[in-house]
């Protein structure tokens, strides 16, 4: 087997072993177009045989890149931004790109200050992460590097944004309950100032209408907390609403709903099934029964946003909003598990 000599392996060595020009070897190693699959594989095999590692410093000097991107979050608790960051880092690690993190704490002026600071550090691009899915004003396009918005999409369709599909999430919740044999489905809403509330309601109503159903009782909106979940459930019971399932638009509401039902001796899920949203592990796993919920796929959002940012850095920008499908996580609150 041919091995490298003691000197540092160069691109020219890889090209020679693969019997291609250095330019073709470089294209193959960086997954660029106009290289046949056979040639690309031959170059990759040669690089592996010679234990060749591209010189990142040399690449950055040629491309004017630093191999870093900035991530600015507005999520104080990290509840949504942490899995988004994990997804972004997992994607970027495969491309030897590092992340510089800043927390704007929901302050627009501080966000702008962090952006300016990160730009002064010569980052190659910026990920802007919101703590909710409400659309947010664009930061503009005059920074000299690409920006991608995650979770909270930009209002400018020229920007690239990645978020979860809350309308489809509402559909998923109702369709799951119907599949469990439930047909009198109540909805407990969150804060109407949030598009997550209106979008999840829209999807739920569409799914009910498709099978000729209406919500059981009025849809009431309130704070995103357990107290409102309990209060709204008690209203359903006190007003004699006939219901066998409840869609709660987040997991705190669902925990409150479960408490109120249990206080009335109502069996879950046999009498009333309950589904939440956000799949917040600290709530879903400790709930009794464990809580079925809709997962926002935040790690996937982070991974995809990072991929789109790298595409833009490499000259292939994306535009508009990409909606990542949510996912049902079934537990005991909708159907007993064997």
MITI-457423 format. One record per residue (C-alpha): residue number from 1; residue in three letters; x, y, z. Coordinates in nm, 4 decimals, padded with zeros to 6 digits. Example, Ala and Ser with C-alpha at 12.3 -4.5 7.8 and 13.67 -1.06 7.14 Angstrom:
BEGIN
+-------+-------+----------+----------+----------+
! vexvo ! torlo !     east !    north !       up !
+-------+-------+----------+----------+----------+
!     1 !   ALA !  01.2300 ! -00.4500 !  00.7800 !
!     2 !   SER !  01.3670 ! -00.1060 !  00.7140 !
+-------+-------+----------+----------+----------+
END
This chain:
BEGIN
+-------+-------+----------+----------+----------+
! vexvo ! torlo !     east !    north !       up !
+-------+-------+----------+----------+----------+
!     1 !   UNK !  00.0000 !  00.0000 !  00.0000 !
!     2 !   UNK !  00.1295 !  00.3440 ! -00.0890 !
!     3 !   UNK !  00.1843 !  00.5745 !  00.2122 !
!     4 !   UNK !  00.2834 !  00.9360 !  00.2546 !
!     5 !   UNK !  00.6422 !  01.0354 !  00.3114 !
!     6 !   UNK !  00.7467 !  01.2130 !  00.6288 !
!     7 !   UNK !  00.6727 !  01.5597 !  00.4932 !
!     8 !   UNK !  00.3278 !  01.7071 !  00.5508 !
!     9 !   UNK !  00.0848 !  01.5719 !  00.2957 !
!    10 !   UNK ! -00.0133 !  01.8337 !  00.0398 !
!    11 !   UNK ! -00.3062 !  01.8650 ! -00.1956 !
!    12 !   UNK ! -00.0644 !  01.7916 ! -00.4790 !
!    13 !   UNK !  00.0141 !  01.4528 ! -00.3216 !
!    14 !   UNK ! -00.3543 !  01.3630 ! -00.3128 !
!    15 !   UNK ! -00.3983 !  01.4776 ! -00.6729 !
!    16 !   UNK ! -00.0978 !  01.2726 ! -00.7861 !
!    17 !   UNK ! -00.2213 !  00.9539 ! -00.6185 !
!    18 !   UNK ! -00.5709 !  01.0037 ! -00.7624 !
!    19 !   UNK ! -00.4261 !  01.0881 ! -01.1056 !
!    20 !   UNK ! -00.6092 !  01.4215 ! -01.1318 !
!    21 !   UNK ! -00.5040 !  01.7866 ! -01.1319 !
!    22 !   UNK ! -00.4771 !  01.9724 ! -00.7979 !
!    23 !   UNK ! -00.7729 !  02.1892 ! -00.9040 !
!    24 !   UNK ! -00.9924 !  01.8815 ! -00.9590 !
!    25 !   UNK ! -00.8760 !  01.7315 ! -00.6292 !
!    26 !   UNK ! -00.9726 !  02.0521 ! -00.4492 !
!    27 !   UNK ! -01.3188 !  02.0529 ! -00.6083 !
!    28 !   UNK ! -01.3741 !  01.6890 ! -00.5148 !
!    29 !   UNK ! -01.2674 !  01.7420 ! -00.1532 !
!    30 !   UNK ! -01.4977 !  02.0419 ! -00.1157 !
!    31 !   UNK ! -01.7950 !  01.8713 ! -00.2837 !
!    32 !   UNK ! -01.8077 !  02.1259 ! -00.5652 !
!    33 !   UNK ! -01.9875 !  02.0646 ! -00.8973 !
!    34 !   UNK ! -01.8406 !  01.9459 ! -01.2275 !
!    35 !   UNK ! -01.6626 !  01.6460 ! -01.0749 !
!    36 !   UNK ! -01.7821 !  01.2961 ! -01.1645 !
!    37 !   UNK ! -01.8822 !  01.0575 ! -00.8886 !
!    38 !   UNK ! -01.5995 !  00.8209 ! -00.9856 !
!    39 !   UNK ! -01.3386 !  01.0971 ! -00.9757 !
!    40 !   UNK ! -01.4692 !  01.2329 ! -00.6474 !
!    41 !   UNK ! -01.4500 !  00.8883 ! -00.4866 !
!    42 !   UNK ! -01.0985 !  00.8342 ! -00.6206 !
!    43 !   UNK ! -00.9848 !  01.1637 ! -00.4652 !
!    44 !   UNK ! -01.1529 !  01.0847 ! -00.1328 !
!    45 !   UNK ! -00.9880 !  00.7425 ! -00.1255 !
!    46 !   UNK ! -00.6495 !  00.8998 ! -00.1945 !
!    47 !   UNK ! -00.6988 !  01.1589 !  00.0782 !
!    48 !   UNK ! -00.7938 !  00.8866 !  00.3251 !
!    49 !   UNK ! -00.4976 !  00.6699 !  00.2275 !
!    50 !   UNK ! -00.2559 !  00.9612 !  00.2728 !
!    51 !   UNK ! -00.4288 !  01.0838 !  00.5905 !
!    52 !   UNK ! -00.4682 !  01.4225 !  00.4253 !
!    53 !   UNK ! -00.6383 !  01.7043 !  00.6180 !
!    54 !   UNK ! -00.7062 !  02.0357 !  00.4391 !
!    55 !   UNK ! -00.5250 !  02.3339 !  00.5839 !
!    56 !   UNK ! -00.8124 !  02.5323 !  00.7365 !
!    57 !   UNK ! -00.5990 !  02.8415 !  00.7876 !
!    58 !   UNK ! -00.4923 !  02.8439 !  00.4255 !
!    59 !   UNK ! -00.8532 !  02.7950 !  00.3161 !
!    60 !   UNK ! -00.9712 !  03.0840 !  00.5292 !
!    61 !   UNK ! -00.7018 !  03.3138 !  00.3924 !
!    62 !   UNK ! -00.7964 !  03.2278 !  00.0354 !
!    63 !   UNK ! -01.1698 !  03.2612 !  00.0962 !
!    64 !   UNK ! -01.1489 !  03.5523 !  00.3383 !
!    65 !   UNK ! -01.3344 !  03.3333 !  00.5912 !
!    66 !   UNK ! -01.2733 !  03.2664 !  00.9598 !
!    67 !   UNK ! -01.4576 !  02.9373 !  01.0030 !
!    68 !   UNK ! -01.6887 !  03.0903 !  01.2644 !
!    69 !   UNK ! -02.0526 !  03.1963 !  01.2660 !
!    70 !   UNK ! -02.2370 !  03.4062 !  01.5246 !
!    71 !   UNK ! -02.5579 !  03.2955 !  01.6941 !
!    72 !   UNK ! -02.7706 !  03.5597 !  01.8678 !
!    73 !   UNK ! -03.0594 !  03.4313 !  02.0795 !
!    74 !   UNK ! -03.3395 !  03.6117 !  02.2616 !
!    75 !   UNK ! -03.4394 !  03.3095 !  02.4709 !
!    76 !   UNK ! -03.3706 !  03.3777 !  02.8383 !
!    77 !   UNK ! -03.4303 !  03.0200 !  02.9553 !
!    78 !   UNK ! -03.2709 !  02.8413 !  02.6636 !
!    79 !   UNK ! -03.5780 !  02.6212 !  02.6414 !
!    80 !   UNK ! -03.6012 !  02.6513 !  02.2645 !
!    81 !   UNK ! -03.2647 !  02.8049 !  02.1765 !
!    82 !   UNK ! -03.0565 !  02.5314 !  02.3445 !
!    83 !   UNK ! -03.1774 !  02.2466 !  02.1181 !
!    84 !   UNK ! -03.1576 !  02.4843 !  01.8210 !
!    85 !   UNK ! -02.7944 !  02.5569 !  01.9137 !
!    86 !   UNK ! -02.7238 !  02.1843 !  01.9531 !
!    87 !   UNK ! -02.8682 !  02.1157 !  01.6085 !
!    88 !   UNK ! -02.6703 !  02.4012 !  01.4547 !
!    89 !   UNK ! -02.3457 !  02.2886 !  01.6186 !
!    90 !   UNK ! -02.3983 !  01.9293 !  01.5037 !
!    91 !   UNK ! -02.4406 !  02.0495 !  01.1471 !
!    92 !   UNK ! -02.1518 !  02.2948 !  01.1589 !
!    93 !   UNK ! -01.9125 !  02.0469 !  01.3205 !
!    94 !   UNK ! -01.9158 !  01.8429 !  01.0020 !
!    95 !   UNK ! -01.7812 !  02.1503 !  00.8223 !
!    96 !   UNK ! -01.5234 !  02.2447 !  01.0899 !
!    97 !   UNK ! -01.7132 !  02.5657 !  01.1678 !
!    98 !   UNK ! -01.7392 !  02.7057 !  01.5203 !
!    99 !   UNK ! -02.0224 !  02.9027 !  01.6874 !
!   100 !   UNK ! -01.9927 !  03.2239 !  01.8892 !
!   101 !   UNK ! -02.3017 !  03.2652 !  02.1104 !
!   102 !   UNK ! -02.4618 !  03.5866 !  02.2398 !
!   103 !   UNK ! -02.7870 !  03.6326 !  02.4367 !
!   104 !   UNK ! -02.9846 !  03.9479 !  02.3567 !
!   105 !   UNK ! -03.2364 !  03.8766 !  02.6385 !
!   106 !   UNK ! -03.5253 !  03.9949 !  02.4205 !
!   107 !   UNK ! -03.3790 !  04.3467 !  02.3908 !
!   108 !   UNK ! -03.3694 !  04.4784 !  02.0323 !
!   109 !   UNK ! -03.0915 !  04.7299 !  02.1102 !
!   110 !   UNK ! -02.8799 !  04.4600 !  02.2759 !
!   111 !   UNK ! -02.9433 !  04.2294 !  01.9810 !
!   112 !   UNK ! -02.8120 !  04.4940 !  01.7421 !
!   113 !   UNK ! -02.5076 !  04.5509 !  01.9671 !
!   114 !   UNK ! -02.4301 !  04.1770 !  01.9687 !
!   115 !   UNK ! -02.4617 !  04.1637 !  01.5898 !
!   116 !   UNK ! -02.2150 !  04.4507 !  01.5511 !
!   117 !   UNK ! -01.9719 !  04.2857 !  01.7935 !
!   118 !   UNK ! -01.9869 !  03.9529 !  01.6143 !
!   119 !   UNK ! -01.9331 !  04.1249 !  01.2799 !
!   120 !   UNK ! -01.6240 !  04.2938 !  01.4243 !
!   121 !   UNK ! -01.4935 !  03.9452 !  01.5028 !
!   122 !   UNK ! -01.5227 !  03.8640 !  01.1306 !
!   123 !   UNK ! -01.7824 !  03.5881 !  01.1559 !
!   124 !   UNK ! -01.8786 !  03.4361 !  00.8220 !
!   125 !   UNK ! -02.2538 !  03.4558 !  00.8898 !
!   126 !   UNK ! -02.5194 !  03.5003 !  01.1576 !
!   127 !   UNK ! -02.7998 !  03.2843 !  01.2974 !
!   128 !   UNK ! -03.0726 !  03.4899 !  01.4661 !
!   129 !   UNK ! -03.2807 !  03.2777 !  01.7079 !
!   130 !   UNK ! -03.6082 !  03.3941 !  01.8627 !
!   131 !   UNK ! -03.7781 !  03.2650 !  02.1789 !
!   132 !   UNK ! -04.1170 !  03.2378 !  02.0061 !
!   133 !   UNK ! -04.2492 !  03.1783 !  01.6561 !
!   134 !   UNK ! -04.3912 !  03.5296 !  01.6085 !
!   135 !   UNK ! -04.2572 !  03.6922 !  01.2926 !
!   136 !   UNK ! -03.9938 !  03.9547 !  01.3676 !
!   137 !   UNK ! -03.8585 !  04.2597 !  01.1807 !
!   138 !   UNK ! -03.5698 !  04.1939 !  00.9481 !
!   139 !   UNK ! -03.2291 !  04.3182 !  01.0567 !
!   140 !   UNK ! -03.1595 !  04.4118 !  00.6950 !
!   141 !   UNK ! -02.9210 !  04.2812 !  00.4334 !
!   142 !   UNK ! -02.6327 !  04.5254 !  00.4512 !
!   143 !   UNK ! -02.4000 !  04.3369 !  00.6848 !
!   144 !   UNK ! -02.1668 !  04.1887 !  00.4261 !
!   145 !   UNK ! -02.2399 !  03.8374 !  00.5546 !
!   146 !   UNK ! -02.5556 !  03.6243 !  00.5235 !
!   147 !   UNK ! -02.8169 !  03.6002 !  00.7998 !
!   148 !   UNK ! -03.0599 !  03.3157 !  00.8678 !
!   149 !   UNK ! -03.3503 !  03.3443 !  01.1147 !
!   150 !   UNK ! -03.4483 !  03.0437 !  01.3261 !
!   151 !   UNK ! -03.7768 !  02.9799 !  01.5116 !
!   152 !   UNK ! -03.8990 !  03.3411 !  01.4794 !
!   153 !   UNK ! -03.9090 !  03.4086 !  01.1015 !
!   154 !   UNK ! -03.8229 !  03.7401 !  00.9415 !
!   155 !   UNK ! -04.1053 !  03.9481 !  00.7943 !
!   156 !   UNK ! -03.8909 !  04.0049 !  00.4841 !
!   157 !   UNK ! -03.9427 !  03.7264 !  00.2307 !
!   158 !   UNK ! -03.5991 !  03.7985 !  00.0815 !
!   159 !   UNK ! -03.4486 !  03.6712 !  00.4078 !
!   160 !   UNK ! -03.4072 !  03.3022 !  00.4870 !
!   161 !   UNK ! -03.6044 !  03.1743 !  00.7874 !
!   162 !   UNK ! -03.6647 !  02.8306 !  00.9402 !
!   163 !   UNK ! -03.9461 !  02.7635 !  01.1877 !
!   164 !   UNK ! -04.1930 !  02.4940 !  01.2911 !
!   165 !   UNK ! -04.5273 !  02.4369 !  01.1217 !
!   166 !   UNK ! -04.7749 !  02.5342 !  01.3946 !
!   167 !   UNK ! -05.0783 !  02.5037 !  01.1664 !
!   168 !   UNK ! -04.9950 !  02.1425 !  01.0908 !
!   169 !   UNK ! -04.9264 !  02.0873 !  01.4613 !
!   170 !   UNK ! -05.2882 !  02.1763 !  01.5360 !
!   171 !   UNK ! -05.3976 !  01.9259 !  01.2747 !
!   172 !   UNK ! -05.1710 !  01.6545 !  01.4164 !
!   173 !   UNK ! -05.3174 !  01.6988 !  01.7660 !
!   174 !   UNK ! -05.6798 !  01.6689 !  01.6539 !
!   175 !   UNK ! -05.6157 !  01.3829 !  01.4114 !
!   176 !   UNK ! -05.4384 !  01.1869 !  01.6837 !
!   177 !   UNK ! -05.7302 !  01.2295 !  01.9241 !
!   178 !   UNK ! -05.9763 !  01.1224 !  01.6568 !
!   179 !   UNK ! -05.7619 !  00.8145 !  01.5904 !
!   180 !   UNK ! -05.7945 !  00.7361 !  01.9636 !
!   181 !   UNK ! -06.1742 !  00.7289 !  01.9228 !
!   182 !   UNK ! -06.2397 !  01.0771 !  02.0611 !
!   183 !   UNK ! -06.4984 !  01.3028 !  01.8937 !
!   184 !   UNK ! -06.5959 !  01.5724 !  02.1446 !
!   185 !   UNK ! -06.2711 !  01.7666 !  02.1470 !
!   186 !   UNK ! -06.2269 !  02.0869 !  02.3485 !
!   187 !   UNK ! -05.9461 !  02.3363 !  02.2840 !
!   188 !   UNK ! -05.7677 !  02.5370 !  02.5556 !
!   189 !   UNK ! -05.5761 !  02.8206 !  02.3911 !
!   190 !   UNK ! -05.2729 !  03.0184 !  02.4962 !
!   191 !   UNK ! -05.2002 !  03.3892 !  02.4650 !
!   192 !   UNK ! -05.3668 !  03.5326 !  02.1509 !
!   193 !   UNK ! -05.0755 !  03.7732 !  02.1010 !
!   194 !   UNK ! -04.8688 !  03.4796 !  01.9760 !
!   195 !   UNK ! -04.8975 !  03.3329 !  01.6292 !
!   196 !   UNK ! -04.8395 !  02.9895 !  01.7829 !
!   197 !   UNK ! -05.1855 !  03.0273 !  01.9378 !
!   198 !   UNK ! -05.3674 !  03.1383 !  01.6236 !
!   199 !   UNK ! -05.1836 !  02.8957 !  01.3956 !
!   200 !   UNK ! -05.2413 !  02.5932 !  01.6204 !
!   201 !   UNK ! -05.6080 !  02.6904 !  01.6515 !
!   202 !   UNK ! -05.6373 !  02.7244 !  01.2735 !
!   203 !   UNK ! -05.4934 !  02.3772 !  01.2158 !
!   204 !   UNK ! -05.7117 !  02.2186 !  01.4842 !
!   205 !   UNK ! -06.0307 !  02.3750 !  01.3454 !
!   206 !   UNK ! -05.9432 !  02.2653 !  00.9921 !
!   207 !   UNK ! -05.8879 !  01.9072 !  01.1082 !
!   208 !   UNK ! -06.2185 !  01.9062 !  01.2973 !
!   209 !   UNK ! -06.4050 !  02.0519 !  00.9988 !
!   210 !   UNK ! -06.2661 !  01.7824 !  00.7693 !
!   211 !   UNK ! -06.4569 !  01.5184 !  00.9684 !
!   212 !   UNK ! -06.7649 !  01.7334 !  01.0236 !
!   213 !   UNK ! -06.6921 !  01.8289 !  01.3861 !
!   214 !   UNK ! -06.6917 !  02.1502 !  01.5867 !
!   215 !   UNK ! -06.4915 !  02.2156 !  01.9048 !
!   216 !   UNK ! -06.6601 !  02.1015 !  02.2254 !
!   217 !   UNK ! -06.7486 !  02.4255 !  02.4003 !
!   218 !   UNK ! -06.5993 !  02.7691 !  02.3315 !
!   219 !   UNK ! -06.2267 !  02.8107 !  02.2657 !
!   220 !   UNK ! -06.0868 !  03.0231 !  02.5473 !
!   221 !   UNK ! -05.7499 !  03.1951 !  02.5485 !
!   222 !   UNK ! -05.5273 !  03.2930 !  02.8390 !
!   223 !   UNK ! -05.1759 !  03.2819 !  02.9766 !
!   224 !   UNK ! -04.9352 !  03.0019 !  02.8921 !
!   225 !   UNK ! -04.9385 !  02.8528 !  03.2439 !
!   226 !   UNK ! -05.0848 !  02.5724 !  03.4543 !
!   227 !   UNK ! -05.3229 !  02.8055 !  03.6383 !
!   228 !   UNK ! -05.5016 !  02.8912 !  03.3150 !
!   229 !   UNK ! -05.5079 !  02.5244 !  03.2154 !
!   230 !   UNK ! -05.6830 !  02.4409 !  03.5433 !
!   231 !   UNK ! -05.9233 !  02.7362 !  03.5237 !
!   232 !   UNK ! -06.0222 !  02.6701 !  03.1613 !
!   233 !   UNK ! -06.0845 !  02.3025 !  03.2360 !
!   234 !   UNK ! -06.3006 !  02.3859 !  03.5373 !
!   235 !   UNK ! -06.5045 !  02.6184 !  03.3137 !
!   236 !   UNK ! -06.5665 !  02.3313 !  03.0717 !
!   237 !   UNK ! -06.6811 !  02.1081 !  03.3565 !
!   238 !   UNK ! -06.8874 !  02.3707 !  03.5429 !
!   239 !   UNK ! -07.0707 !  02.4746 !  03.2264 !
!   240 !   UNK ! -07.1675 !  02.1164 !  03.1474 !
!   241 !   UNK ! -06.9701 !  02.0874 !  02.8231 !
!   242 !   UNK ! -06.9685 !  01.7300 !  02.6944 !
!   243 !   UNK ! -06.6073 !  01.6533 !  02.6006 !
!   244 !   UNK ! -06.3894 !  01.3433 !  02.5794 !
!   245 !   UNK ! -06.0593 !  01.5058 !  02.4803 !
!   246 !   UNK ! -05.8745 !  01.8347 !  02.5216 !
!   247 !   UNK ! -05.6156 !  01.9959 !  02.2951 !
!   248 !   UNK ! -05.3941 !  02.2185 !  02.5110 !
!   249 !   UNK ! -05.1710 !  02.4540 !  02.3162 !
!   250 !   UNK ! -04.8682 !  02.3999 !  02.5378 !
!   251 !   UNK ! -04.7548 !  02.1536 !  02.8028 !
!   252 !   UNK ! -04.8130 !  02.3856 !  03.1003 !
!   253 !   UNK ! -05.1782 !  02.4210 !  03.0009 !
!   254 !   UNK ! -05.2028 !  02.0432 !  02.9671 !
!   255 !   UNK ! -05.0556 !  01.9860 !  03.3151 !
!   256 !   UNK ! -05.3119 !  02.2242 !  03.4629 !
!   257 !   UNK ! -05.5897 !  02.0542 !  03.2666 !
!   258 !   UNK ! -05.4862 !  01.7117 !  03.3975 !
!   259 !   UNK ! -05.4848 !  01.8418 !  03.7561 !
!   260 !   UNK ! -05.8396 !  01.9786 !  03.7219 !
!   261 !   UNK ! -05.9695 !  01.6584 !  03.5635 !
!   262 !   UNK ! -05.8159 !  01.4392 !  03.8340 !
!   263 !   UNK ! -05.9651 !  01.6588 !  04.1061 !
!   264 !   UNK ! -06.3080 !  01.5777 !  03.9605 !
!   265 !   UNK ! -06.2349 !  01.2047 !  03.9538 !
!   266 !   UNK ! -06.2201 !  01.1994 !  03.5728 !
!   267 !   UNK ! -06.0043 !  00.9179 !  03.4357 !
!   268 !   UNK ! -05.7300 !  01.0059 !  03.1834 !
!   269 !   UNK ! -05.7300 !  00.8972 !  02.9029 !
!   270 !   UNK ! -06.0297 !  00.6628 !  02.9360 !
!   271 !   UNK ! -06.2836 !  00.9405 !  03.0086 !
!   272 !   UNK ! -06.0900 !  01.2383 !  02.8692 !
!   273 !   UNK ! -05.7676 !  01.2315 !  02.6664 !
!   274 !   UNK ! -05.5280 !  01.5271 !  02.6945 !
!   275 !   UNK ! -05.2586 !  01.6394 !  02.4514 !
!   276 !   UNK ! -05.0063 !  01.9211 !  02.4986 !
!   277 !   UNK ! -04.7572 !  02.0988 !  02.2776 !
!   278 !   UNK ! -04.3802 !  02.1726 !  02.2876 !
!   279 !   UNK ! -04.2759 !  01.8343 !  02.4339 !
!   280 !   UNK ! -04.1033 !  01.9986 !  02.7310 !
!   281 !   UNK ! -03.9396 !  01.6991 !  02.8962 !
!   282 !   UNK ! -03.9526 !  01.8360 !  03.2505 !
!   283 !   UNK ! -04.3333 !  01.8453 !  03.2233 !
!   284 !   UNK ! -04.4190 !  01.5565 !  02.9938 !
!   285 !   UNK ! -04.2218 !  01.2902 !  03.1792 !
!   286 !   UNK ! -04.3215 !  01.3974 !  03.5318 !
!   287 !   UNK ! -04.6924 !  01.4310 !  03.4492 !
!   288 !   UNK ! -04.9204 !  01.1554 !  03.5800 !
!   289 !   UNK ! -05.0196 !  01.0109 !  03.3421 !
!   290 !   UNK ! -04.7221 !  01.0966 !  03.1212 !
!   291 !   UNK ! -04.8201 !  01.3610 !  02.8688 !
!   292 !   UNK ! -04.8641 !  01.3129 !  02.4958 !
!   293 !   UNK ! -04.7259 !  01.6221 !  02.3229 !
!   294 !   UNK ! -04.6290 !  01.7732 !  01.9899 !
!   295 !   UNK ! -04.2548 !  01.8220 !  01.9444 !
!   296 !   UNK ! -04.1440 !  02.1360 !  01.7572 !
!   297 !   UNK ! -03.8359 !  01.9633 !  01.6135 !
!   298 !   UNK ! -03.6178 !  02.2504 !  01.7367 !
!   299 !   UNK ! -03.2956 !  02.0552 !  01.6909 !
!   300 !   UNK ! -03.3915 !  01.9941 !  01.3275 !
!   301 !   UNK ! -03.4672 !  02.3657 !  01.2924 !
!   302 !   UNK ! -03.1165 !  02.4475 !  01.4171 !
!   303 !   UNK ! -02.9526 !  02.1925 !  01.1912 !
!   304 !   UNK ! -03.1428 !  02.3107 !  00.8844 !
!   305 !   UNK ! -03.0859 !  02.6800 !  00.9592 !
!   306 !   UNK ! -02.7120 !  02.6160 !  00.9934 !
!   307 !   UNK ! -02.7089 !  02.4238 !  00.6653 !
!   308 !   UNK ! -02.8861 !  02.7093 !  00.4879 !
!   309 !   UNK ! -02.6424 !  02.9579 !  00.6381 !
!   310 !   UNK ! -02.3448 !  02.7570 !  00.5110 !
!   311 !   UNK ! -02.5109 !  02.7362 !  00.1688 !
!   312 !   UNK ! -02.5403 !  03.1170 !  00.1681 !
!   313 !   UNK ! -02.1782 !  03.1576 !  00.2792 !
!   314 !   UNK ! -02.0788 !  02.9362 ! -00.0135 !
!   315 !   UNK ! -02.2802 !  03.1470 ! -00.2566 !
!   316 !   UNK ! -02.6103 !  02.9581 ! -00.2677 !
!   317 !   UNK ! -02.8573 !  03.1604 ! -00.0565 !
!   318 !   UNK ! -03.2100 !  03.0484 !  00.0325 !
!   319 !   UNK ! -03.5091 !  03.2822 !  00.0597 !
!   320 !   UNK ! -03.8472 !  03.2755 !  00.2318 !
!   321 !   UNK ! -03.9708 !  03.0630 !  00.5219 !
!   322 !   UNK ! -03.9029 !  02.6906 !  00.5491 !
!   323 !   UNK ! -04.1572 !  02.5211 !  00.7793 !
!   324 !   UNK ! -04.0242 !  02.2137 !  00.9603 !
!   325 !   UNK ! -04.3007 !  01.9585 !  01.0349 !
!   326 !   UNK ! -04.3779 !  01.8973 !  01.4030 !
!   327 !   UNK ! -04.3882 !  01.5435 !  01.5447 !
!   328 !   UNK ! -04.6326 !  01.3609 !  01.7708 !
!   329 !   UNK ! -04.4807 !  01.2050 !  02.0846 !
!   330 !   UNK ! -04.7457 !  00.9688 !  02.2192 !
!   331 !   UNK ! -04.7603 !  00.8924 !  02.5896 !
!   332 !   UNK ! -05.0186 !  00.7756 !  02.8425 !
!   333 !   UNK ! -05.2448 !  01.0836 !  02.8474 !
!   334 !   UNK ! -05.4080 !  00.9938 !  02.5166 !
!   335 !   UNK ! -05.3828 !  00.6187 !  02.4995 !
!   336 !   UNK ! -05.2576 !  00.3665 !  02.7578 !
!   337 !   UNK ! -04.9257 !  00.2226 !  02.6443 !
!   338 !   UNK ! -04.8474 ! -00.1484 !  02.6846 !
+-------+-------+----------+----------+----------+
END
